[in-house]
């Protein structure tokens, strides 16, 4: 069965992921290093520089969303500034995360400098995902790990 043959249902991001907000780290305080540092950008998957600041909160295997709604999957350990949101769920597959990145990116048209993606959006924004006949997420993406 193809995805076009499936029903789709809206899910709030907070029901699918734990989300964390990056912290402000001004350019003058960034120490050169090897850890990718994310800022709001559509290029380079949001990586703007590489730092060694030990106090920067870092994550691995997550989806990022910046203030303009740009979303990327990051299999590597990195950190980000206060315009980055980290979406964590270690129970879903790489392919599900890549699929969800595309679903989140469909919402980019809602965001701009004057209407930025912020904590409320990280909690309450909805994305459409394919569901089975019982209106649960399809198991090939989620492996029956979410009770939604």
C-alpha positions as a Markdown table, in Angstrom:
| # | Residue | x | y | z |
|---|---|---|---|---|
| 1 | Unk | 0.0 | 0.0 | 0.0 |
| 2 | Unk | 1.3 | 3.5 | -0.9 |
| 3 | Unk | 1.2 | 6.6 | 1.3 |
| 4 | Unk | -1.3 | 8.1 | -1.0 |
| 5 | Unk | -3.7 | 5.3 | -0.1 |
| 6 | Unk | -3.4 | 6.0 | 3.6 |
| 7 | Unk | -5.4 | 8.2 | 5.8 |
| 8 | Unk | -3.4 | 11.1 | 7.4 |
| 9 | Unk | -3.8 | 12.6 | 10.9 |
| 10 | Unk | -2.4 | 15.7 | 12.5 |
| 11 | Unk | -0.1 | 15.1 | 15.5 |
| 12 | Unk | 1.3 | 17.8 | 17.8 |
| 13 | Unk | 5.1 | 17.8 | 17.9 |
| 14 | Unk | 5.1 | 17.6 | 21.7 |
| 15 | Unk | 3.3 | 14.3 | 21.5 |
| 16 | Unk | 6.0 | 12.8 | 19.4 |
| 17 | Unk | 9.2 | 14.4 | 20.8 |
| 18 | Unk | 10.9 | 15.8 | 23.8 |
| 19 | Unk | 12.1 | 19.3 | 22.7 |
| 20 | Unk | 14.9 | 21.4 | 24.1 |
| 21 | Unk | 15.8 | 25.0 | 23.3 |
| 22 | Unk | 19.3 | 26.0 | 22.5 |
| 23 | Unk | 21.1 | 28.7 | 24.5 |
| 24 | Unk | 22.4 | 32.1 | 23.4 |
| 25 | Unk | 26.1 | 32.0 | 22.6 |
| 26 | Unk | 27.3 | 35.2 | 21.0 |
| 27 | Unk | 29.9 | 34.9 | 18.3 |
| 28 | Unk | 32.6 | 36.6 | 20.5 |
| 29 | Unk | 32.2 | 33.9 | 23.2 |
| 30 | Unk | 32.5 | 30.9 | 20.8 |
| 31 | Unk | 35.7 | 29.0 | 21.1 |
| 32 | Unk | 37.0 | 27.3 | 17.9 |
| 33 | Unk | 36.7 | 23.6 | 18.1 |
| 34 | Unk | 35.3 | 20.4 | 16.5 |
| 35 | Unk | 31.6 | 20.4 | 17.6 |
| 36 | Unk | 29.1 | 21.6 | 15.0 |
| 37 | Unk | 27.2 | 24.7 | 16.2 |
| 38 | Unk | 23.8 | 25.3 | 14.7 |
| 39 | Unk | 22.2 | 28.7 | 14.0 |
| 40 | Unk | 19.2 | 29.8 | 12.0 |
| 41 | Unk | 20.1 | 29.0 | 8.4 |
| 42 | Unk | 18.8 | 27.0 | 5.5 |
| 43 | Unk | 22.4 | 26.3 | 4.3 |
| 44 | Unk | 24.8 | 23.6 | 5.6 |
| 45 | Unk | 22.0 | 22.0 | 7.7 |
| 46 | Unk | 22.2 | 25.0 | 10.0 |
| 47 | Unk | 25.9 | 24.5 | 10.9 |
| 48 | Unk | 27.5 | 27.9 | 11.1 |
| 49 | Unk | 30.7 | 27.1 | 12.9 |
| 50 | Unk | 32.6 | 24.5 | 15.0 |
| 51 | Unk | 33.1 | 25.2 | 18.7 |
| 52 | Unk | 34.7 | 23.7 | 21.8 |
| 53 | Unk | 32.7 | 25.5 | 24.5 |
| 54 | Unk | 32.3 | 22.8 | 27.2 |
| 55 | Unk | 29.2 | 24.4 | 28.7 |
| 56 | Unk | 27.1 | 24.2 | 25.5 |
| 57 | Unk | 24.3 | 21.7 | 25.7 |
| 58 | Unk | 24.7 | 19.1 | 23.0 |
| 59 | Unk | 22.6 | 16.3 | 21.4 |
| 60 | Unk | 23.0 | 13.5 | 18.9 |
| 61 | Unk | 20.5 | 11.8 | 16.6 |
| 62 | Unk | 17.8 | 14.5 | 16.6 |
| 63 | Unk | 15.7 | 16.8 | 14.4 |
| 64 | Unk | 16.5 | 20.5 | 14.6 |
| 65 | Unk | 14.0 | 23.3 | 13.8 |
| 66 | Unk | 15.2 | 26.9 | 13.6 |
| 67 | Unk | 13.3 | 30.2 | 14.0 |
| 68 | Unk | 12.3 | 30.2 | 10.3 |
| 69 | Unk | 11.0 | 26.6 | 10.4 |
| 70 | Unk | 13.9 | 25.0 | 8.6 |
| 71 | Unk | 14.2 | 21.4 | 9.8 |
| 72 | Unk | 17.1 | 19.0 | 9.5 |
| 73 | Unk | 18.1 | 15.6 | 10.8 |
| 74 | Unk | 21.5 | 15.4 | 12.7 |
| 75 | Unk | 23.0 | 12.0 | 13.3 |
| 76 | Unk | 26.1 | 13.6 | 14.8 |
| 77 | Unk | 26.6 | 15.4 | 18.1 |
| 78 | Unk | 26.2 | 19.1 | 18.0 |
| 79 | Unk | 24.8 | 22.1 | 19.9 |
| 80 | Unk | 22.9 | 25.2 | 18.9 |
| 81 | Unk | 22.0 | 28.8 | 19.8 |
| 82 | Unk | 18.7 | 30.1 | 21.1 |
| 83 | Unk | 17.1 | 30.1 | 17.7 |
| 84 | Unk | 17.3 | 26.3 | 17.5 |
| 85 | Unk | 15.0 | 23.7 | 18.9 |
| 86 | Unk | 16.1 | 20.1 | 19.4 |
| 87 | Unk | 13.5 | 17.3 | 18.9 |
| 88 | Unk | 14.5 | 14.1 | 20.6 |
| 89 | Unk | 12.9 | 10.6 | 20.3 |
| 90 | Unk | 15.4 | 7.7 | 20.4 |
| 91 | Unk | 12.7 | 5.1 | 19.8 |
| 92 | Unk | 11.9 | 6.1 | 16.2 |
| 93 | Unk | 14.0 | 5.0 | 13.2 |
| 94 | Unk | 16.3 | 7.1 | 11.1 |
| 95 | Unk | 13.8 | 6.8 | 8.2 |
| 96 | Unk | 11.0 | 8.0 | 10.4 |
| 97 | Unk | 13.1 | 11.0 | 11.4 |
| 98 | Unk | 13.9 | 11.8 | 7.8 |
| 99 | Unk | 10.3 | 11.5 | 6.8 |
| 100 | Unk | 9.2 | 13.9 | 9.7 |
| 101 | Unk | 11.8 | 16.5 | 8.7 |
| 102 | Unk | 10.0 | 16.7 | 5.4 |
| 103 | Unk | 6.7 | 17.0 | 7.1 |
| 104 | Unk | 8.0 | 19.8 | 9.4 |
| 105 | Unk | 9.5 | 21.6 | 6.4 |
| 106 | Unk | 6.0 | 21.7 | 4.8 |
| 107 | Unk | 5.1 | 24.2 | 7.6 |
| 108 | Unk | 8.0 | 26.7 | 6.7 |
| 109 | Unk | 5.6 | 29.0 | 4.9 |
| 110 | Unk | 4.1 | 30.0 | 8.3 |
| 111 | Unk | 7.4 | 31.4 | 9.6 |
| 112 | Unk | 9.4 | 34.6 | 8.9 |
| 113 | Unk | 11.5 | 37.1 | 10.8 |
| 114 | Unk | 8.2 | 38.7 | 12.1 |
| 115 | Unk | 6.6 | 35.4 | 12.9 |
| 116 | Unk | 9.3 | 33.1 | 14.3 |
| 117 | Unk | 9.1 | 29.4 | 15.3 |
| 118 | Unk | 9.3 | 29.5 | 19.2 |
| 119 | Unk | 8.5 | 27.3 | 22.2 |
| 120 | Unk | 4.7 | 27.5 | 21.7 |
| 121 | Unk | 5.2 | 26.2 | 18.1 |
| 122 | Unk | 7.7 | 23.5 | 19.3 |
| 123 | Unk | 4.9 | 22.2 | 21.6 |
| 124 | Unk | 1.7 | 22.9 | 19.7 |
| 125 | Unk | 2.5 | 22.8 | 16.0 |
| 126 | Unk | 1.0 | 19.9 | 14.1 |
| 127 | Unk | 2.3 | 17.8 | 11.3 |
| 128 | Unk | 0.4 | 15.3 | 9.2 |
| 129 | Unk | 1.5 | 11.7 | 9.4 |
| 130 | Unk | 0.1 | 8.5 | 7.8 |
| 131 | Unk | -2.1 | 6.4 | 10.0 |
| 132 | Unk | -3.6 | 2.9 | 9.9 |
| 133 | Unk | -7.3 | 2.0 | 10.1 |
| 134 | Unk | -7.4 | 2.5 | 13.8 |
| 135 | Unk | -6.0 | 6.0 | 13.3 |
| 136 | Unk | -2.6 | 5.0 | 14.9 |
| 137 | Unk | 0.7 | 5.9 | 13.2 |
| 138 | Unk | 1.6 | 3.3 | 10.7 |
| 139 | Unk | 3.8 | 0.7 | 12.3 |
| 140 | Unk | 6.5 | 0.6 | 9.5 |
| 141 | Unk | 7.5 | 4.1 | 10.6 |
| 142 | Unk | 7.0 | 3.9 | 14.3 |
| 143 | Unk | 7.3 | 0.2 | 15.3 |
| 144 | Unk | 4.3 | 0.4 | 17.6 |
| 145 | Unk | 6.3 | 2.3 | 20.2 |
| 146 | Unk | 3.9 | 5.3 | 20.7 |
| 147 | Unk | 0.6 | 4.9 | 22.3 |
| 148 | Unk | -1.3 | 7.6 | 20.3 |
